[in-house]
Amino acid sequence: MIRAYKFLMRPTVGQAQALSEMLRDHCSLYNGALQERRDAYRHVSKTSITYGMQSAQLKEIRAFDPERQGRWSFSSQQATLRRLDKAFAGFFRRVKSGDKPGYPRFRGVNWFGAVDFPKDGDGCRWDSTPHDRVTRVRFQGVGHVKVNRHRPVVGKVKTVSVKREGKRWYVVLTAEQAEPEPLPVTGSVVGIDMGIANFLADSNGGFVPNPRHGRRAAAKLEAAQQALSRCKRRSNRRRKAVRKVADLHRRVRRQRLDHAHKTALDLVRQHDFIAHEDLRIRNMVKAPAPKPDPDQPGGFLPNGAAAKAGLNKSINDAGWGVFLTILTSKAESAGREVIAVDPRNTSRTCPRPECGYVAAKNRPTQDTFHCVACGHTAHADTVGATNVLRAGLVRRNARQG
Ligand SMILES: [Zn+2]
């Protein structure tokens, strides 16, 4: 991936003078080469001059004029000749297609605003004083020019250009960025427990609430769906209602996605290692327990609450699935590690290493954890997240052998 950067330069008075002279001389090289092509084109022989022919003369031109043309980078002069060549290529292309093209024009020195260096290190050097706090760029014939590097340059610098805009001087870089940059190591590890009341709890005692707007939109969606069900078939009202439901659906999906992205990004920025519950195992073990029917041995009562919980659960599961997919992909490109662990017993095991007592009684309510062996008390989801982290680290260590 190629990225461009543009930074303001702060040349000294002498350097600004030299930069102006560099532009002036490149301009006259451009115009001279243009003149040569013009003359050849207008000559009865209709000779055409190529970039290769002009580039071959550079050595001579430089030797002939050491004070001016000989002072600047050979490669930057080649780049200027190539720019002219491009202008001609465009001209001939338009001639061929039957347009009325303008012949390439001479440039006034004020209309010649840039010099290109095709390769960093050849006639120029980006970050020429790396030991210094101030960033500089060196140009042949100019020296080390201070740069306002307002953001870091990622990757290997390929090309460097000098640009004049009004009274300001800029350096423009293109850099080849190795696919997504890994984030700096933080030394932090975390476990997460995905819940209903909160979207997730982490092992440091933090909570990420469910998307609030999402809930409001979900209520609207429910109302719209009910309105839709009351509409007559093939009526105008029905068509409108269908559109409204679709719009709300889209909005809910969008909000959930935004929330998932933001939550995943926060986690990936802060932690090198993230452990979460394996949703597939979780779905198998945490399904609502069926209620036995006392009148009919072996039968089960239909349980409204369980059905409702099941519905909520499936909605949440969809959200978590999306979230985990996003988390995993963000982590991968940032060089972070994500591990899924078996969630069984994570909510009923005492997280204190010296205790570790496992019992369903450790969780007297949905939110509280109270170890019946050692008395340790905490939010149940925080305990869950802590145990998820521990299991994740065990898996990681086992994997690393
Ligand atoms: Zn305990």
Residues whose N, C-alpha, C, O or C-beta is under 5 A from the ligand:
A	BS01	ZN	C350 R352 C355 G356 Y357 C371 A373 C374 G375 H376
